[in-house]
Amino acid sequence: MINNSLKLFFSQYSPPARGVYLVSKALNLDLTLVDVNILSKAYLIPELVSINPQHTIPTLQDGSFVVWDSHAIAGYLVGMYGKDDMLYPKDPKKRATIDQRLHFDTENLFPKVVEAIYPILFRGKTAVPSNLRESIKRSYGFLEKFLKKKVWLAGNDLTIADLCCVSSIKKCKQLPYYQEANQRGLDMLGSKIQERLVETYVRNLTIKND
């Protein structure tokens, strides 16, 4: 489904942005992607700054309507453009379960991933502290419990909870649009982390030998 009014400010390095892209693919929507290099200090492009006072990625512009936060965008896309509500059911109990998983991602998973990766990308760190590794491990342990009795995170059907949570990535790999919408960005992020680790190692070695 082509909708020329849908513009997504996007970065392959952003897991939340890739989650929104996965949702758009599940809905068969063609978005106009505005690629924003969030690893550069120049990522605050005027077009983004003018519509989002928080300057966050992803941001969706649908005509004159603007919304940011990946989970809010995902719910909006399903409600506005979905042929049905399967990805984000209107049933109060089903929706509450999905919302709980999304809040778990917001409050537990994503902040810890950022806390682990950000110092490597921007502060020259070379390792993730052991206490943070254990904390991440515990969070992923909860996800295993969510999936223990269900096929997907919030039940037996694919929902925006699965597409937005990087945690259910193994199952999402089965989706026909997964490679295009997520794997490329995941590989790019991994390569960038490796690149920064090597840069830090070489810099520290040079300082040591001077």
VEXDREN-2710 file (C-alpha; in Angstrom, 1 decimal):
% VEXDREN-2710
k/r/px/py/pz
1/MET/0.0/0.0/0.0
2/ILE/1.6/3.3/-1.1
3/ASN/0.9/6.3/1.0
4/ASN/2.9/9.3/-0.2
5/SER/1.9/11.3/2.9
6/LEU/3.8/9.0/5.3
7/LYS/7.3/10.2/6.1
8/LEU/9.4/8.4/8.7
9/PHE/12.6/10.0/10.1
10/PHE/14.6/6.9/10.5
11/SER/18.0/5.5/11.3
12/GLN/19.3/2.0/10.6
13/TYR/21.2/2.3/13.9
14/SER/18.0/2.8/15.9
15/PRO/16.3/-0.4/17.1
16/PRO/13.0/1.5/17.8
17/ALA/13.1/3.0/14.3
18/ARG/13.6/-0.5/12.8
19/GLY/10.7/-1.7/14.9
20/VAL/8.4/0.9/13.3
21/TYR/9.8/-0.1/9.9
22/LEU/8.9/-3.7/10.6
23/VAL/5.4/-2.7/11.5
24/SER/5.1/-0.7/8.2
25/LYS/6.2/-3.8/6.3
26/ALA/3.7/-6.0/8.2
27/LEU/1.0/-3.5/7.1
28/ASN/2.3/-3.4/3.5
29/LEU/2.9/0.3/3.8
30/ASP/5.5/2.2/1.7
31/LEU/7.0/4.9/3.8
32/THR/9.2/7.8/2.6
33/LEU/12.3/7.3/4.8
34/VAL/14.4/10.3/5.8
35/ASP/17.7/8.7/6.9
36/VAL/19.1/10.5/9.9
37/ASN/22.7/9.7/11.0
38/ILE/22.2/9.6/14.8
39/LEU/25.9/8.8/15.3
40/SER/26.8/12.3/13.9
41/LYS/26.5/15.5/15.8
42/ALA/24.8/16.9/12.7
43/TYR/21.8/14.6/13.0
44/LEU/19.6/17.5/14.1
45/ILE/18.4/18.3/10.7
46/PRO/16.1/21.4/10.4
47/GLU/13.2/19.3/9.1
48/LEU/13.2/17.1/12.1
49/VAL/13.8/19.9/14.7
50/SER/10.9/21.9/13.3
51/ILE/8.3/19.2/13.9
52/ASN/9.6/17.3/17.0
53/PRO/10.7/19.4/20.0
54/GLN/12.4/16.3/21.5
55/HIS/14.3/15.7/18.2
56/THR/14.0/11.9/18.6
57/ILE/14.1/9.1/16.2
58/PRO/11.8/7.6/15.0
59/THR/9.4/10.4/14.1
60/LEU/6.4/9.9/11.8
61/GLN/4.9/12.7/9.7
62/ASP/1.5/11.9/8.2
63/GLY/0.4/15.0/6.3
64/SER/0.0/17.7/9.0
65/PHE/0.0/15.1/11.8
66/VAL/3.2/14.3/13.6
67/VAL/3.9/11.6/16.2
68/TRP/7.1/10.2/17.8
69/ASP/8.0/7.3/20.1
70/SER/8.1/4.0/18.3
71/HIS/5.3/2.3/20.2
72/ALA/3.0/5.3/19.7
73/ILE/3.8/5.3/16.0
74/ALA/3.2/1.5/15.7
75/GLY/-0.2/1.8/17.3
76/TYR/-1.1/4.7/15.1
77/LEU/-0.1/2.9/11.9
78/VAL/-2.2/-0.1/12.8
79/GLY/-5.2/1.9/13.8
80/MET/-5.0/4.2/10.8
81/TYR/-3.9/1.9/8.0
82/GLY/-4.4/-1.7/9.2
83/LYS/-6.9/-3.8/7.3
84/ASP/-7.8/-5.3/10.6
85/ASP/-6.6/-5.0/14.2
86/MET/-4.7/-8.2/14.5
87/LEU/-1.4/-6.5/15.1
88/TYR/-2.9/-4.4/17.9
89/PRO/-6.3/-5.8/18.9
90/LYS/-9.0/-3.5/20.2
91/ASP/-10.0/-6.2/22.8
92/PRO/-9.2/-4.6/26.1
93/LYS/-7.5/-7.7/27.6
94/LYS/-5.4/-8.4/24.5
95/ARG/-4.4/-4.8/24.2
96/ALA/-3.5/-4.5/27.9
97/THR/-1.1/-7.5/27.5
98/ILE/0.5/-5.9/24.4
99/ASP/0.8/-2.6/26.2
100/GLN/2.5/-4.3/29.1
101/ARG/5.1/-5.9/26.9
102/LEU/5.7/-2.5/25.2
103/HIS/6.1/-0.8/28.5
104/PHE/8.5/-3.6/29.5
105/ASP/10.6/-2.8/26.4
106/THR/10.5/1.0/27.2
107/GLU/11.3/0.6/30.9
108/ASN/13.6/-2.4/31.0
109/LEU/15.0/-3.7/27.7
110/PHE/15.8/-0.7/25.6
111/PRO/17.3/1.5/28.3
112/LYS/19.7/-1.3/29.3
113/VAL/20.8/-1.9/25.7
114/VAL/21.4/1.9/25.3
115/GLU/23.4/1.9/28.6
116/ALA/25.5/-0.9/27.3
117/ILE/26.1/0.4/23.7
118/TYR/26.3/4.2/24.1
119/PRO/29.6/4.3/26.1
120/ILE/31.2/2.1/23.4
121/LEU/29.9/4.2/20.5
122/PHE/30.5/7.7/22.1
123/ARG/32.8/7.5/25.1
124/GLY/35.6/5.2/24.1
125/LYS/34.6/2.4/26.5
126/THR/35.6/-1.2/25.5
127/ALA/33.5/-3.4/27.8
128/VAL/30.0/-3.6/29.3
129/PRO/30.2/-3.7/33.2
130/SER/29.4/-7.1/34.7
131/ASN/26.5/-5.8/36.8
132/LEU/24.9/-4.3/33.6
133/ARG/25.4/-7.6/31.8
134/GLU/23.6/-9.4/34.6
135/SER/20.8/-6.9/34.6
136/ILE/20.3/-7.4/30.8
137/LYS/20.4/-11.1/31.3
138/ARG/17.6/-10.9/33.9
139/SER/15.5/-8.8/31.6
140/TYR/15.8/-11.3/28.8
141/GLY/15.0/-14.0/31.3
142/PHE/11.6/-12.4/31.8
143/LEU/11.0/-12.5/28.0
144/GLU/11.7/-16.2/28.0
145/LYS/9.0/-16.6/30.6
146/PHE/6.6/-14.5/28.4
147/LEU/7.3/-16.8/25.5
148/LYS/7.1/-20.0/27.6
149/LYS/3.4/-20.7/27.1
150/LYS/2.7/-18.6/24.0
151/VAL/3.9/-18.5/20.5
152/TRP/4.6/-14.7/20.6
153/LEU/5.2/-12.2/23.3
154/ALA/1.6/-11.3/23.9
155/GLY/-0.3/-14.4/22.8
156/ASN/-0.4/-16.8/19.9
157/ASP/-0.5/-14.1/17.2
158/LEU/2.1/-11.7/16.0
159/THR/1.5/-8.2/17.3
160/ILE/3.3/-4.8/17.5
161/ALA/4.9/-6.0/20.8
162/ASP/7.0/-8.6/18.8
163/LEU/7.9/-6.1/16.1
164/CYS/8.9/-3.4/18.5
165/CYS/10.8/-5.6/21.0
166/VAL/14.2/-6.6/19.7
167/SER/14.0/-9.4/22.2
168/SER/11.8/-11.6/20.1
169/ILE/14.2/-11.3/17.2
170/LYS/14.6/-15.1/16.7
171/LYS/11.0/-15.5/15.9
172/CYS/10.8/-12.3/13.9
173/LYS/13.5/-13.7/11.6
174/GLN/10.8/-16.0/10.1
175/LEU/8.9/-13.0/8.8
176/PRO/9.4/-12.4/5.0
177/TYR/10.2/-8.7/5.5
178/TYR/12.6/-9.2/8.4
179/GLN/15.8/-9.0/6.5
180/GLU/15.0/-5.8/4.7
181/ALA/13.4/-4.0/7.7
182/ASN/15.8/-5.1/10.5
183/GLN/18.7/-7.3/9.7
184/ARG/20.6/-4.7/7.6
185/GLY/20.4/-2.1/10.4
186/LEU/21.4/-4.7/13.0
187/ASP/24.4/-5.7/11.0
188/MET/25.4/-2.0/10.5
189/LEU/25.1/-1.3/14.2
190/GLY/27.2/-4.4/15.0
191/SER/29.9/-3.3/12.5
192/LYS/29.9/0.3/14.0
193/ILE/30.4/-1.1/17.5
194/GLN/33.3/-3.2/16.3
195/GLU/34.8/-0.3/14.5
196/ARG/34.6/1.9/17.6
197/LEU/36.2/-0.8/19.7
198/VAL/39.1/-1.1/17.3
199/GLU/39.5/2.7/17.2
200/THR/39.6/2.9/21.0
201/TYR/42.1/0.0/21.2
202/VAL/44.4/1.6/18.7
203/ARG/44.1/5.0/20.4
204/ASN/44.9/3.5/23.8
205/LEU/47.8/1.5/22.4
206/THR/49.2/4.7/20.7
207/ILE/49.0/6.6/24.0
208/LYS/50.7/3.8/25.8
209/ASN/53.6/3.6/23.4
210/ASP/54.2/7.4/23.2
END
